[in-house]
Amino acid sequence: MAGFLYLGERPVWQFYIAFIIMVISTVMMIEDSIQLQHTHEHAHHKLENHNHLHMSQA
C-alpha cells in the first residue's frame, strides 16, 4: 500500500481480493458485536461505598 501512495505503483489483483475480504470481515465483526451487545442478559449491581487514596508519584 505504501508503494501505491508514495510511488504511484498499482496494487496487484491479490491486494484487491484481500481488501474485500478484510472489509467484509470487519463489517461482520461489527454487526456481531452490536447484536451480542443488545441480546445478552445482564444485571446492574449497586457498588458499596468505599474509600481509596490516590498517591501522586514524585
mmCIF file as Biopython writes it, N, C-alpha, C and O atoms, coordinates in Angstrom:
data_model
#
loop_
_atom_site.group_PDB
_atom_site.id
_atom_site.type_symbol
_atom_site.label_atom_id
_atom_site.label_alt_id
_atom_site.label_comp_id
_atom_site.label_asym_id
_atom_site.label_entity_id
_atom_site.label_seq_id
_atom_site.pdbx_PDB_ins_code
_atom_site.Cartn_x
_atom_site.Cartn_y
_atom_site.Cartn_z
_atom_site.occupancy
_atom_site.B_iso_or_equiv
_atom_site.auth_seq_id
_atom_site.auth_asym_id
_atom_site.pdbx_PDB_model_num
ATOM 1   N N  . MET A ? 1  ? 0.832   -1.197  0.000  1.0 0.0 1  A 1 
ATOM 2   C CA . MET A ? 1  ? 0.000   0.000   0.000  1.0 0.0 1  A 1 
ATOM 3   C C  . MET A ? 1  ? 0.865   1.246   0.000  1.0 0.0 1  A 1 
ATOM 4   O O  . MET A ? 1  ? 0.525   2.238   -0.644 1.0 0.0 1  A 1 
ATOM 5   N N  . ALA A ? 2  ? 1.980   1.205   0.714  1.0 0.0 2  A 1 
ATOM 6   C CA . ALA A ? 2  ? 2.853   2.373   0.748  1.0 0.0 2  A 1 
ATOM 7   C C  . ALA A ? 2  ? 3.404   2.670   -0.641 1.0 0.0 2  A 1 
ATOM 8   O O  . ALA A ? 2  ? 3.560   3.833   -1.015 1.0 0.0 2  A 1 
ATOM 9   N N  . GLY A ? 3  ? 3.699   1.618   -1.408 1.0 0.0 3  A 1 
ATOM 10  C CA . GLY A ? 3  ? 4.188   1.820   -2.764 1.0 0.0 3  A 1 
ATOM 11  C C  . GLY A ? 3  ? 3.154   2.515   -3.633 1.0 0.0 3  A 1 
ATOM 12  O O  . GLY A ? 3  ? 3.500   3.333   -4.485 1.0 0.0 3  A 1 
ATOM 13  N N  . PHE A ? 4  ? 1.902   2.193   -3.421 1.0 0.0 4  A 1 
ATOM 14  C CA . PHE A ? 4  ? 0.824   2.831   -4.173 1.0 0.0 4  A 1 
ATOM 15  C C  . PHE A ? 4  ? 0.740   4.315   -3.834 1.0 0.0 4  A 1 
ATOM 16  O O  . PHE A ? 4  ? 0.580   5.157   -4.718 1.0 0.0 4  A 1 
ATOM 17  N N  . LEU A ? 5  ? 0.850   4.625   -2.540 1.0 0.0 5  A 1 
ATOM 18  C CA . LEU A ? 5  ? 0.709   6.021   -2.116 1.0 0.0 5  A 1 
ATOM 19  C C  . LEU A ? 5  ? 1.921   6.866   -2.489 1.0 0.0 5  A 1 
ATOM 20  O O  . LEU A ? 5  ? 1.773   7.983   -2.985 1.0 0.0 5  A 1 
ATOM 21  N N  . TYR A ? 6  ? 3.112   6.337   -2.255 1.0 0.0 6  A 1 
ATOM 22  C CA . TYR A ? 6  ? 4.315   7.147   -2.437 1.0 0.0 6  A 1 
ATOM 23  C C  . TYR A ? 6  ? 4.910   7.056   -3.834 1.0 0.0 6  A 1 
ATOM 24  O O  . TYR A ? 6  ? 5.435   8.041   -4.354 1.0 0.0 6  A 1 
ATOM 25  N N  . LEU A ? 7  ? 4.830   5.881   -4.442 1.0 0.0 7  A 1 
ATOM 26  C CA . LEU A ? 7  ? 5.491   5.691   -5.724 1.0 0.0 7  A 1 
ATOM 27  C C  . LEU A ? 7  ? 4.528   5.619   -6.900 1.0 0.0 7  A 1 
ATOM 28  O O  . LEU A ? 7  ? 4.955   5.587   -8.054 1.0 0.0 7  A 1 
ATOM 29  N N  . GLY A ? 8  ? 3.230   5.593   -6.613 1.0 0.0 8  A 1 
ATOM 30  C CA . GLY A ? 8  ? 2.258   5.528   -7.684 1.0 0.0 8  A 1 
ATOM 31  C C  . GLY A ? 8  ? 2.119   4.151   -8.306 1.0 0.0 8  A 1 
ATOM 32  O O  . GLY A ? 8  ? 1.535   4.017   -9.381 1.0 0.0 8  A 1 
ATOM 33  N N  . GLU A ? 9  ? 2.648   3.120   -7.649 1.0 0.0 9  A 1 
ATOM 34  C CA . GLU A ? 9  ? 2.530   1.754   -8.167 1.0 0.0 9  A 1 
ATOM 35  C C  . GLU A ? 9  ? 1.096   1.262   -8.008 1.0 0.0 9  A 1 
ATOM 36  O O  . GLU A ? 9  ? 0.409   1.617   -7.051 1.0 0.0 9  A 1 
ATOM 37  N N  . ARG A ? 10 ? 0.665   0.461   -8.932 1.0 0.0 10 A 1 
ATOM 38  C CA . ARG A ? 10 ? -0.685  -0.087  -8.886 1.0 0.0 10 A 1 
ATOM 39  C C  . ARG A ? 10 ? -0.646  -1.440  -8.163 1.0 0.0 10 A 1 
ATOM 40  O O  . ARG A ? 10 ? 0.150   -2.307  -8.524 1.0 0.0 10 A 1 
ATOM 41  N N  . PRO A ? 11 ? -1.502  -1.628  -7.139 1.0 0.0 11 A 1 
ATOM 42  C CA . PRO A ? 11 ? -1.511  -2.912  -6.427 1.0 0.0 11 A 1 
ATOM 43  C C  . PRO A ? 11 ? -1.919  -4.058  -7.357 1.0 0.0 11 A 1 
ATOM 44  O O  . PRO A ? 11 ? -2.661  -3.859  -8.319 1.0 0.0 11 A 1 
ATOM 45  N N  . VAL A ? 12 ? -1.427  -5.246  -7.055 1.0 0.0 12 A 1 
ATOM 46  C CA . VAL A ? 12 ? -1.780  -6.426  -7.843 1.0 0.0 12 A 1 
ATOM 47  C C  . VAL A ? 12 ? -3.173  -6.895  -7.453 1.0 0.0 12 A 1 
ATOM 48  O O  . VAL A ? 12 ? -3.723  -6.440  -6.450 1.0 0.0 12 A 1 
ATOM 49  N N  . TRP A ? 13 ? -3.744  -7.795  -8.233 1.0 0.0 13 A 1 
ATOM 50  C CA . TRP A ? 13 ? -5.123  -8.230  -8.023 1.0 0.0 13 A 1 
ATOM 51  C C  . TRP A ? 13 ? -5.324  -8.887  -6.666 1.0 0.0 13 A 1 
ATOM 52  O O  . TRP A ? 13 ? -6.420  -8.807  -6.112 1.0 0.0 13 A 1 
ATOM 53  N N  . GLN A ? 14 ? -4.303  -9.533  -6.112 1.0 0.0 14 A 1 
ATOM 54  C CA . GLN A ? 14 ? -4.438  -10.173 -4.804 1.0 0.0 14 A 1 
ATOM 55  C C  . GLN A ? 14 ? -4.738  -9.145  -3.710 1.0 0.0 14 A 1 
ATOM 56  O O  . GLN A ? 14 ? -5.445  -9.438  -2.746 1.0 0.0 14 A 1 
ATOM 57  N N  . PHE A ? 15 ? -4.194  -7.948  -3.872 1.0 0.0 15 A 1 
ATOM 58  C CA . PHE A ? 15 ? -4.453  -6.895  -2.896 1.0 0.0 15 A 1 
ATOM 59  C C  . PHE A ? 15 ? -5.938  -6.575  -2.840 1.0 0.0 15 A 1 
ATOM 60  O O  . PHE A ? 15 ? -6.501  -6.437  -1.754 1.0 0.0 15 A 1 
ATOM 61  N N  . TYR A ? 16 ? -6.571  -6.457  -3.984 1.0 0.0 16 A 1 
ATOM 62  C CA . TYR A ? 16 ? -7.987  -6.104  -4.030 1.0 0.0 16 A 1 
ATOM 63  C C  . TYR A ? 16 ? -8.858  -7.212  -3.432 1.0 0.0 16 A 1 
ATOM 64  O O  . TYR A ? 16 ? -9.830  -6.926  -2.733 1.0 0.0 16 A 1 
ATOM 65  N N  . ILE A ? 17 ? -8.515  -8.466  -3.700 1.0 0.0 17 A 1 
ATOM 66  C CA . ILE A ? 17 ? -9.260  -9.582  -3.116 1.0 0.0 17 A 1 
ATOM 67  C C  . ILE A ? 17 ? -9.103  -9.579  -1.599 1.0 0.0 17 A 1 
ATOM 68  O O  . ILE A ? 17 ? -10.085 -9.727  -0.872 1.0 0.0 17 A 1 
ATOM 69  N N  . ALA A ? 18 ? -7.868  -9.409  -1.120 1.0 0.0 18 A 1 
ATOM 70  C CA . ALA A ? 18 ? -7.625  -9.377  0.326  1.0 0.0 18 A 1 
ATOM 71  C C  . ALA A ? 18 ? -8.338  -8.192  0.968  1.0 0.0 18 A 1 
ATOM 72  O O  . ALA A ? 18 ? -8.882  -8.319  2.064  1.0 0.0 18 A 1 
ATOM 73  N N  . PHE A ? 19 ? -8.340  -7.051  0.302  1.0 0.0 19 A 1 
ATOM 74  C CA . PHE A ? 19 ? -9.005  -5.864  0.825  1.0 0.0 19 A 1 
ATOM 75  C C  . PHE A ? 19 ? -10.504 -6.100  0.968  1.0 0.0 19 A 1 
ATOM 76  O O  . PHE A ? 19 ? -11.091 -5.729  1.985  1.0 0.0 19 A 1 
ATOM 77  N N  . ILE A ? 20 ? -11.129 -6.709  -0.033 1.0 0.0 20 A 1 
ATOM 78  C CA . ILE A ? 20 ? -12.565 -7.003  0.022  1.0 0.0 20 A 1 
ATOM 79  C C  . ILE A ? 20 ? -12.862 -7.967  1.161  1.0 0.0 20 A 1 
ATOM 80  O O  . ILE A ? 20 ? -13.837 -7.783  1.890  1.0 0.0 20 A 1 
ATOM 81  N N  . ILE A ? 21 ? -12.026 -9.001  1.323  1.0 0.0 21 A 1 
ATOM 82  C CA . ILE A ? 21 ? -12.219 -9.960  2.418  1.0 0.0 21 A 1 
ATOM 83  C C  . ILE A ? 21 ? -12.099 -9.265  3.768  1.0 0.0 21 A 1 
ATOM 84  O O  . ILE A ? 21 ? -12.888 -9.534  4.674  1.0 0.0 21 A 1 
ATOM 85  N N  . MET A ? 22 ? -11.118 -8.372  3.911  1.0 0.0 22 A 1 
ATOM 86  C CA . MET A ? 22 ? -10.933 -7.663  5.184  1.0 0.0 22 A 1 
ATOM 87  C C  . MET A ? 22 ? -12.113 -6.738  5.489  1.0 0.0 22 A 1 
ATOM 88  O O  . MET A ? 22 ? -12.544 -6.649  6.639  1.0 0.0 22 A 1 
ATOM 89  N N  . VAL A ? 23 ? -12.632 -6.056  4.485  1.0 0.0 23 A 1 
ATOM 90  C CA . VAL A ? 23 ? -13.770 -5.159  4.695  1.0 0.0 23 A 1 
ATOM 91  C C  . VAL A ? 23 ? -15.000 -5.963  5.105  1.0 0.0 23 A 1 
ATOM 92  O O  . VAL A ? 23 ? -15.694 -5.597  6.053  1.0 0.0 23 A 1 
ATOM 93  N N  . ILE A ? 24 ? -15.272 -7.056  4.393  1.0 0.0 24 A 1 
ATOM 94  C CA . ILE A ? 24 ? -16.424 -7.897  4.726  1.0 0.0 24 A 1 
ATOM 95  C C  . ILE A ? 24 ? -16.281 -8.464  6.133  1.0 0.0 24 A 1 
ATOM 96  O O  . ILE A ? 24 ? -17.247 -8.467  6.896  1.0 0.0 24 A 1 
ATOM 97  N N  . SER A ? 25 ? -15.095 -8.942  6.489  1.0 0.0 25 A 1 
ATOM 98  C CA . SER A ? 25 ? -14.865 -9.489  7.826  1.0 0.0 25 A 1 
ATOM 99  C C  . SER A ? 25 ? -15.054 -8.439  8.910  1.0 0.0 25 A 1 
ATOM 100 O O  . SER A ? 25 ? -15.624 -8.723  9.964  1.0 0.0 25 A 1 
ATOM 101 N N  . THR A ? 26 ? -14.581 -7.237  8.655  1.0 0.0 26 A 1 
ATOM 102 C CA . THR A ? 26 ? -14.737 -6.156  9.629  1.0 0.0 26 A 1 
ATOM 103 C C  . THR A ? 26 ? -16.205 -5.815  9.834  1.0 0.0 26 A 1 
ATOM 104 O O  . THR A ? 26 ? -16.645 -5.625  10.968 1.0 0.0 26 A 1 
ATOM 105 N N  . VAL A ? 27 ? -16.960 -5.736  8.760  1.0 0.0 27 A 1 
ATOM 106 C CA . VAL A ? 27 ? -18.392 -5.446  8.864  1.0 0.0 27 A 1 
ATOM 107 C C  . VAL A ? 27 ? -19.098 -6.556  9.641  1.0 0.0 27 A 1 
ATOM 108 O O  . VAL A ? 27 ? -19.947 -6.276  10.487 1.0 0.0 27 A 1 
ATOM 109 N N  . MET A ? 28 ? -18.753 -7.811  9.361  1.0 0.0 28 A 1 
ATOM 110 C CA . MET A ? 28 ? -19.372 -8.929  10.070 1.0 0.0 28 A 1 
ATOM 111 C C  . MET A ? 28 ? -19.047 -8.893  11.567 1.0 0.0 28 A 1 
ATOM 112 O O  . MET A ? 28 ? -19.918 -9.160  12.395 1.0 0.0 28 A 1 
ATOM 113 N N  . MET A ? 29 ? -17.808 -8.565  11.914 1.0 0.0 29 A 1 
ATOM 114 C CA . MET A ? 29 ? -17.430 -8.490  13.332 1.0 0.0 29 A 1 
ATOM 115 C C  . MET A ? 29 ? -18.176 -7.364  14.034 1.0 0.0 29 A 1 
ATOM 116 O O  . MET A ? 29 ? -18.626 -7.539  15.167 1.0 0.0 29 A 1 
ATOM 117 N N  . ILE A ? 30 ? -18.315 -6.220  13.389 1.0 0.0 30 A 1 
ATOM 118 C CA . ILE A ? 30 ? -19.027 -5.098  13.995 1.0 0.0 30 A 1 
ATOM 119 C C  . ILE A ? 30 ? -20.494 -5.441  14.192 1.0 0.0 30 A 1 
ATOM 120 O O  . ILE A ? 30 ? -21.061 -5.174  15.252 1.0 0.0 30 A 1 
ATOM 121 N N  . GLU A ? 31 ? -21.112 -6.034  13.172 1.0 0.0 31 A 1 
ATOM 122 C CA . GLU A ? 31 ? -22.519 -6.419  13.300 1.0 0.0 31 A 1 
ATOM 123 C C  . GLU A ? 31 ? -22.718 -7.449  14.403 1.0 0.0 31 A 1 
ATOM 124 O O  . GLU A ? 31 ? -23.689 -7.374  15.154 1.0 0.0 31 A 1 
ATOM 125 N N  . ASP A ? 32 ? -21.800 -8.415  14.506 1.0 0.0 32 A 1 
ATOM 126 C CA . ASP A ? 32 ? -21.895 -9.434  15.544 1.0 0.0 32 A 1 
ATOM 127 C C  . ASP A ? 32 ? -21.742 -8.817  16.931 1.0 0.0 32 A 1 
ATOM 128 O O  . ASP A ? 32 ? -22.455 -9.190  17.862 1.0 0.0 32 A 1 
ATOM 129 N N  . SER A ? 33 ? -20.819 -7.883  17.065 1.0 0.0 33 A 1 
ATOM 130 C CA . SER A ? 33 ? -20.609 -7.227  18.360 1.0 0.0 33 A 1 
ATOM 131 C C  . SER A ? 33 ? -21.836 -6.420  18.767 1.0 0.0 33 A 1 
ATOM 132 O O  . SER A ? 33 ? -22.232 -6.440  19.933 1.0 0.0 33 A 1 
ATOM 133 N N  . ILE A ? 34 ? -22.435 -5.716  17.824 1.0 0.0 34 A 1 
ATOM 134 C CA . ILE A ? 34 ? -23.628 -4.928  18.128 1.0 0.0 34 A 1 
ATOM 135 C C  . ILE A ? 34 ? -24.780 -5.852  18.513 1.0 0.0 34 A 1 
ATOM 136 O O  . ILE A ? 34 ? -25.499 -5.581  19.474 1.0 0.0 34 A 1 
ATOM 137 N N  . GLN A ? 35 ? -24.954 -6.930  17.773 1.0 0.0 35 A 1 
ATOM 138 C CA . GLN A ? 35 ? -26.033 -7.872  18.070 1.0 0.0 35 A 1 
ATOM 139 C C  . GLN A ? 35 ? -25.819 -8.517  19.435 1.0 0.0 35 A 1 
ATOM 140 O O  . GLN A ? 35 ? -26.767 -8.633  20.212 1.0 0.0 35 A 1 
ATOM 141 N N  . LEU A ? 36 ? -24.603 -8.935  19.740 1.0 0.0 36 A 1 
ATOM 142 C CA . LEU A ? 36 ? -24.308 -9.552  21.025 1.0 0.0 36 A 1 
ATOM 143 C C  . LEU A ? 36 ? -24.530 -8.561  22.161 1.0 0.0 36 A 1 
ATOM 144 O O  . LEU A ? 36 ? -25.025 -8.937  23.224 1.0 0.0 36 A 1 
ATOM 145 N N  . GLN A ? 37 ? -24.176 -7.320  21.949 1.0 0.0 37 A 1 
ATOM 146 C CA . GLN A ? 37 ? -24.327 -6.283  22.965 1.0 0.0 37 A 1 
ATOM 147 C C  . GLN A ? 37 ? -25.800 -6.063  23.305 1.0 0.0 37 A 1 
ATOM 148 O O  . GLN A ? 37 ? -26.124 -5.742  24.448 1.0 0.0 37 A 1 
ATOM 149 N N  . HIS A ? 38 ? -26.681 -6.230  22.345 1.0 0.0 38 A 1 
ATOM 150 C CA . HIS A ? 38 ? -28.090 -5.969  22.582 1.0 0.0 38 A 1 
ATOM 151 C C  . HIS A ? 38 ? -28.891 -7.207  22.954 1.0 0.0 38 A 1 
ATOM 152 O O  . HIS A ? 38 ? -30.081 -7.090  23.250 1.0 0.0 38 A 1 
ATOM 153 N N  . THR A ? 39 ? -28.285 -8.385  22.950 1.0 0.0 39 A 1 
ATOM 154 C CA . THR A ? 39 ? -29.061 -9.594  23.211 1.0 0.0 39 A 1 
ATOM 155 C C  . THR A ? 39 ? -28.668 -10.324 24.482 1.0 0.0 39 A 1 
ATOM 156 O O  . THR A ? 39 ? -29.392 -11.222 24.913 1.0 0.0 39 A 1 
ATOM 157 N N  . HIS A ? 40 ? -27.550 -9.972  25.094 1.0 0.0 40 A 1 
ATOM 158 C CA . HIS A ? 40 ? -27.146 -10.723 26.285 1.0 0.0 40 A 1 
ATOM 159 C C  . HIS A ? 40 ? -27.863 -10.196 27.526 1.0 0.0 40 A 1 
ATOM 160 O O  . HIS A ? 40 ? -28.190 -9.013  27.625 1.0 0.0 40 A 1 
ATOM 161 N N  . GLU A ? 41 ? -28.093 -11.097 28.456 1.0 0.0 41 A 1 
ATOM 162 C CA . GLU A ? 41 ? -28.727 -10.694 29.712 1.0 0.0 41 A 1 
ATOM 163 C C  . GLU A ? 41 ? -27.669 -10.113 30.636 1.0 0.0 41 A 1 
ATOM 164 O O  . GLU A ? 41 ? -26.524 -10.562 30.651 1.0 0.0 41 A 1 
ATOM 165 N N  . HIS A ? 42 ? -28.063 -9.123  31.394 1.0 0.0 42 A 1 
ATOM 166 C CA . HIS A ? 42 ? -27.134 -8.532  32.340 1.0 0.0 42 A 1 
ATOM 167 C C  . HIS A ? 42 ? -27.911 -7.932  33.500 1.0 0.0 42 A 1 
ATOM 168 O O  . HIS A ? 42 ? -29.102 -7.642  33.388 1.0 0.0 42 A 1 
ATOM 169 N N  . ALA A ? 43 ? -27.227 -7.754  34.597 1.0 0.0 43 A 1 
ATOM 170 C CA . ALA A ? 43 ? -27.831 -7.145  35.780 1.0 0.0 43 A 1 
ATOM 171 C C  . ALA A ? 43 ? -26.922 -6.031  36.269 1.0 0.0 43 A 1 
ATOM 172 O O  . ALA A ? 43 ? -25.702 -6.085  36.115 1.0 0.0 43 A 1 
ATOM 173 N N  . HIS A ? 44 ? -27.533 -5.039  36.851 1.0 0.0 44 A 1 
ATOM 174 C CA . HIS A ? 44 ? -26.773 -3.934  37.405 1.0 0.0 44 A 1 
ATOM 175 C C  . HIS A ? 44 ? -26.769 -4.074  38.919 1.0 0.0 44 A 1 
ATOM 176 O O  . HIS A ? 44 ? -27.823 -4.199  39.543 1.0 0.0 44 A 1 
ATOM 177 N N  . HIS A ? 45 ? -25.592 -4.053  39.498 1.0 0.0 45 A 1 
ATOM 178 C CA . HIS A ? 45 ? -25.447 -4.181  40.940 1.0 0.0 45 A 1 
ATOM 179 C C  . HIS A ? 45 ? -24.939 -2.860  41.511 1.0 0.0 45 A 1 
ATOM 180 O O  . HIS A ? 45 ? -24.060 -2.212  40.942 1.0 0.0 45 A 1 
ATOM 181 N N  . LYS A ? 46 ? -25.502 -2.488  42.624 1.0 0.0 46 A 1 
ATOM 182 C CA . LYS A ? 46 ? -25.053 -1.260  43.271 1.0 0.0 46 A 1 
ATOM 183 C C  . LYS A ? 46 ? -23.728 -1.548  43.968 1.0 0.0 46 A 1 
ATOM 184 O O  . LYS A ? 46 ? -23.603 -2.511  44.725 1.0 0.0 46 A 1 
ATOM 185 N N  . LEU A ? 47 ? -22.762 -0.711  43.704 1.0 0.0 47 A 1 
ATOM 186 C CA . LEU A ? 47 ? -21.466 -0.867  44.341 1.0 0.0 47 A 1 
ATOM 187 C C  . LEU A ? 47 ? -21.521 -0.274  45.741 1.0 0.0 47 A 1 
ATOM 188 O O  . LEU A ? 47 ? -22.126 0.774   45.965 1.0 0.0 47 A 1 
ATOM 189 N N  . GLU A ? 48 ? -20.887 -0.955  46.664 1.0 0.0 48 A 1 
ATOM 190 C CA . GLU A ? 48 ? -20.826 -0.426  48.017 1.0 0.0 48 A 1 
ATOM 191 C C  . GLU A ? 48 ? -19.847 0.736   48.047 1.0 0.0 48 A 1 
ATOM 192 O O  . GLU A ? 48 ? -18.868 0.765   47.301 1.0 0.0 48 A 1 
ATOM 193 N N  . ASN A ? 49 ? -20.128 1.685   48.917 1.0 0.0 49 A 1 
ATOM 194 C CA . ASN A ? 49 ? -19.224 2.823   49.052 1.0 0.0 49 A 1 
ATOM 195 C C  . ASN A ? 49 ? -17.915 2.361   49.675 1.0 0.0 49 A 1 
ATOM 196 O O  . ASN A ? 49 ? -17.907 1.529   50.582 1.0 0.0 49 A 1 
ATOM 197 N N  . HIS A ? 50 ? -16.840 2.891   49.193 1.0 0.0 50 A 1 
ATOM 198 C CA . HIS A ? 50 ? -15.535 2.568   49.747 1.0 0.0 50 A 1 
ATOM 199 C C  . HIS A ? 50 ? -14.621 3.774   49.574 1.0 0.0 50 A 1 
ATOM 200 O O  . HIS A ? 50 ? -14.830 4.617   48.702 1.0 0.0 50 A 1 
ATOM 201 N N  . ASN A ? 51 ? -13.618 3.831   50.414 1.0 0.0 51 A 1 
ATOM 202 C CA . ASN A ? 51 ? -12.649 4.912   50.355 1.0 0.0 51 A 1 
ATOM 203 C C  . ASN A ? 51 ? -11.365 4.396   49.727 1.0 0.0 51 A 1 
ATOM 204 O O  . ASN A ? 51 ? -10.981 3.243   49.926 1.0 0.0 51 A 1 
ATOM 205 N N  . HIS A ? 52 ? -10.724 5.241   48.986 1.0 0.0 52 A 1 
ATOM 206 C CA . HIS A ? 52 ? -9.439  4.883   48.427 1.0 0.0 52 A 1 
ATOM 207 C C  . HIS A ? 52 ? -8.585  6.148   48.292 1.0 0.0 52 A 1 
ATOM 208 O O  . HIS A ? 52 ? -9.107  7.261   48.233 1.0 0.0 52 A 1 
ATOM 209 N N  . LEU A ? 53 ? -7.301  5.960   48.246 1.0 0.0 53 A 1 
ATOM 210 C CA . LEU A ? 53 ? -6.377  7.065   48.168 1.0 0.0 53 A 1 
ATOM 211 C C  . LEU A ? 53 ? -5.724  7.112   46.799 1.0 0.0 53 A 1 
ATOM 212 O O  . LEU A ? 53 ? -5.459  6.078   46.185 1.0 0.0 53 A 1 
ATOM 213 N N  . HIS A ? 54 ? -5.471  8.308   46.334 1.0 0.0 54 A 1 
ATOM 214 C CA . HIS A ? 54 ? -4.695  8.487   45.114 1.0 0.0 54 A 1 
ATOM 215 C C  . HIS A ? 54 ? -3.355  9.055   45.543 1.0 0.0 54 A 1 
ATOM 216 O O  . HIS A ? 54 ? -3.284  10.148  46.104 1.0 0.0 54 A 1 
ATOM 217 N N  . MET A ? 55 ? -2.317  8.322   45.282 1.0 0.0 55 A 1 
ATOM 218 C CA . MET A ? 55 ? -0.975  8.763   45.688 1.0 0.0 55 A 1 
ATOM 219 C C  . MET A ? 55 ? -0.269  9.322   44.478 1.0 0.0 55 A 1 
ATOM 220 O O  . MET A ? 55 ? -0.183  8.666   43.440 1.0 0.0 55 A 1 
ATOM 221 N N  . SER A ? 56 ? 0.234   10.530  44.609 1.0 0.0 56 A 1 
ATOM 222 C CA . SER A ? 56 ? 0.960   11.128  43.493 1.0 0.0 56 A 1 
ATOM 223 C C  . SER A ? 56 ? 2.370   10.567  43.429 1.0 0.0 56 A 1 
ATOM 224 O O  . SER A ? 56 ? 2.984   10.255  44.449 1.0 0.0 56 A 1 
ATOM 225 N N  . GLN A ? 57 ? 2.866   10.446  42.205 1.0 0.0 57 A 1 
ATOM 226 C CA . GLN A ? 57 ? 4.236   9.953   42.027 1.0 0.0 57 A 1 
ATOM 227 C C  . GLN A ? 57 ? 5.176   11.135  42.041 1.0 0.0 57 A 1 
ATOM 228 O O  . GLN A ? 57 ? 4.902   12.173  41.438 1.0 0.0 57 A 1 
ATOM 229 N N  . ALA A ? 58 ? 6.285   10.970  42.734 1.0 0.0 58 A 1 
ATOM 230 C CA . ALA A ? 58 ? 7.242   12.065  42.823 1.0 0.0 58 A 1 
ATOM 231 C C  . ALA A ? 58 ? 8.289   11.961  41.752 1.0 0.0 58 A 1 
ATOM 232 O O  . ALA A ? 58 ? 9.182   12.805  41.676 1.0 0.0 58 A 1 
#
